[in-house]
């Protein structure tokens, strides 16, 4: 099953190439923004003053490799304390739902996100890494929000 998923993933890269984009901002900021599948929102943030007030902005498209990358990045970046999750969740993969579920429930012994409704919510991060992640950050759930002014207000309220 996993090899079929990898083949489909590689095929998607060819048919629908999505750039691996994240934008670094102010390294002293404790705030990261995750725009889920909203690429236009990510671009707007990258070209706005908001980028000077956050550590990083990026997307989250998958309930497995994407979350693995996010967890590893956050636990190795000492500054990040808050993740603002905004934008539209990925239809089918439900990466945002899985991230919130991971934050609430963790993973089982097989690396599966407990309670996730995503098709393949299996992570390679360890339970220890998940615990570090969950203890280190707070997630502000603004899923569905694409208005950059409202996101900016959220950043202001945290700062």
N, C-alpha and C positions, 0 to 999 in steps of 0.2 A: 504493500500500500504506500509506504513512504517513497519508494523509487518512482511510483506512478506520479505522486505529488511533485517530486523533483523534476520529472520530465515535463509535466504540465507547467510548472513554474518557469522552466527554461523556455518553453514554447511561448508563454505569455510575454517574456522579455523580448522575443523577436517580433511577435505580432503587435504587442502594445507596449513599446518601451516606455518605462517611467523612470525619469532620472532619479538617481540616488541623491536627493537634495536635503541638506540641513544647513542652516545658516547660523554661524556663530555671532554672538552679540557681545555684550559686556561680560567679561570673565568674572567680574566681582558680583554679578547678580546671582540671586538664589532661585530665580524663576526660569523654568523651561516651558515652552509652549509646544503642544502636540496638536497639529491641525487635522489629524486622522487622514481622510482621503481628500480633503479640500485643498487641492494644489493651488488654486487661484488665491485662496486666503494665505497660504504659505508665501506666495510671491509678494502679496500686498504687505505682509509683515516684514519680509526681507528688504523691501524698498521704503520702509517707513521709519519714523523716529522711534517707534516701539522697539526696534531691534537694539537700540542703545540702552534699554532698560531691562532686557532679559538676557540670560546666558546663551540660550540656543532655541531655535525654532525648527521643527521637523515634522515629518509625516509619520503615520503608522498605518500600514496597509495590511499586515498579516497578524494573525492570532498566534503565530509561533515564532518564526525567525525575527519578525519585527519587534515583538515583545522581548525576546531574548536580547536583542541589540539594545533596546531601551533600558532594560534592567541593568545590563553590564555597564552601559555608559553612565547611568545615574550613580551606581555604587562606586564607580571609580572617579567621579567628579565631586570633590568635596563641597563645592559651592551650592549645588542644586538641592533645594529643600522643598520646592513646590513645583508641581506639574499642572499647568492649565490645559485641560483636554477640551478642545473645541473643534468646530467643523463638523462635517457629515461623516458618520461612521461608514465603514466599507460594507456595502450590501453583500450578504453571503458570508463573508469572513468575520464580520462583527468584531474587529480588532479592539475597538473602544470598549465594547461590552466585556470582552475577555480581559482587558487590562484592569477594569474596575473589579471584575470577579476575582482576578488574581490578587488584587490588593485586599479584597475582603476575605477570601477563602484560602489563598495559597495554592499549592500543588500537591498531588498525591504522590505515592512512591514511584509511579511511572512517569512523573513529570507532567501529568495532565492537569490543567487548570480546573480546580474543583468548582462545579456548577456552571461552567461555560457552555453556551449554546452554539459556539462556533464549530465548524466542521472538523478541524484538526488542532485543538488547543493543547498541543504537546510541546513542552519547552525543553531545552537542553541545560538551562541554568539549574543550579542545585537548590534544594530547599533552603540551605543556609544563605545563598545569594538572594532568594526571594524574601526571606525574613529581614535581611539587611536593607533591601530596597523598601519594604513596607514600613520599617521602623525609621527610615531616613527621610522619606518624603511624605507630603500630603498631596492628594490629587483633588483639584478643583474641577468638578464635572460640569462643563459647559457644552456638552455634546449637542450638536445641532446649531450652535451659535456661529455665525459667519460674519457678524458685524464687528469690524475691527475696532470701532469706538467702544463698544461694550467690553471687548477683550482688553482694551487699553485701560478702561475703568477698573477691571478686575486686577490688572497688574498694579495700578496705582493703589488700590486698597490693600494689596499684599505688601507693597514696598514700604 
